[in-house]
């Protein structure tokens, strides 16, 4: 049985950067190679009319893609047995080419401060009698952290077709995969749906229901990944919001308390779009923001890092 192989000198390129493909045909006995076609994955192809008796045949082709995306290239050929003259059509493996532009990293420009309109102060309320609680509130004590479950680390890079945990919203899946397409090659390892505590322990439940309930009620981080030697505890939302910033801070603190990582860790939010004021607020609170598409003021996609904790 003859075989057809397709290889490329690179699988991740920038727009209009050339990719060199090599198509190789091999057969254990002599056959008549009639026709070879290379599909580039963007609706275009290149043909070779061969018509030779061969056991080995190879050809190279170059291609550039103007637009960002993922393109699946493959080859197909037709050959015939020289004895019985029966023709066969076979296809090669698929080579995926990821086309993406480099994403700059730069801080967001703080918005122009707005002078508040003076508001007439309200009259102070008249206090009839002092209010006191019936008894002082009891302090909240947290149970000591249990032995943390092992993190299901997966080796990088983060693939553009990453499969999120079940019951993940479609908008969050789209945001995660868009992030993977831009920054996935910088991720050295990652884990999804990482537990942040041991959940609720109900003594009245029997095993295995007690363990199952504790896993279902445990708080989890959407994505934890390592990039350039730093562990990021990230919340994934289509648009940056106050809730997303708060969840990222909470997840980061719980992650450090439970897993006690030895590496530097940072809180992060992954989003498609963001308002510049919330990006600056995240910076004040020490939260990094990965903006996949753009900021509302028109600033492009990028990693917006904290500028400092001082408020102006």
C-alpha positions, 0 to 999 in steps of 0.5 A: 500500500502506498503512502502520502505524507505532508510536512511543513517547516513551521506551524505558527507564522505571522500574516504573509510569512512564507510556509514551505510544504513538502509532499512525499509519496512512497510505495513498496513497489513500482506504480504509475503516479498520475496526479498530486494536489496540495490543499492549503486549507484556505480554499486554494490548492496547487496541482502536479501532473506527474505520469511517471513510474515511481517508488518515491516522489517528492515535491516542495511548495511555498504558501503565505496566509494574509489573514489570522486563523488556523488552516488545515493543509493536506495533500491527495494523489491518484496512482495506478498499478502498472499491471492491472491498471487499477487506479487508487486515490489516497490522502495525506495527514493534515498539517495545521498552520496557525497564523497570528500577529505578534501582540505587544505588551504595554500599560494602559494610559490612565483616563482623563480625570473628570471633575465631579459636579458638587452635590448639595449635602443632605441634612444629617438624620436626627438620632432618637436613641442609640442603637446597639446590637443584642450581642456582639458578633462572633468572629469568623474562624476559618478551618485549617486548610486540608491537604490540597488535591494535586493540580492536574498540570498539563504541558504547554503550549495551551492549544487553540482548541482547548477543551474546557470543563463541562458546563462552561458557558459558550462565551467563556469557551470562546474567550479561552480559545481566543486567548490560547490563539494569541498567548498559548505558545507562551504557556509552559503548563496549565490546569483548568478548574483548579480547586481552591478549597476543600468544599463543604463537608457534611458529616451526615452524608455517607461515602462516596456522597460526602466526598462527591458533595465536597468536590461539587461545592469547592471553589475553583479557579477557571485557569491556572497557567505558568508563563515566563516562570510566573504562575497566573491564577486567572478568571475568564470573562468575555468582558472585564467587570468589577466582579471578575476583578474581585473573583480574580483577587479571591481566587489568587489568595485562596490558591496561595493559601491552599497550594502554597506555591514556591513560584511567584504568583499573580492574579489575572483576568482574561477578557475580550474587551474592557473599559479603560477605567476598570483596566486601571482599577485592576492595575491599582489592585495588582491584577493583570488583564489579558485583553484579547480584542481591544479596550473601549478607547480603541487601544489594541489587544495586549497584556495590561500590567499593574502600574502601581497601587496609588490612586490619583 
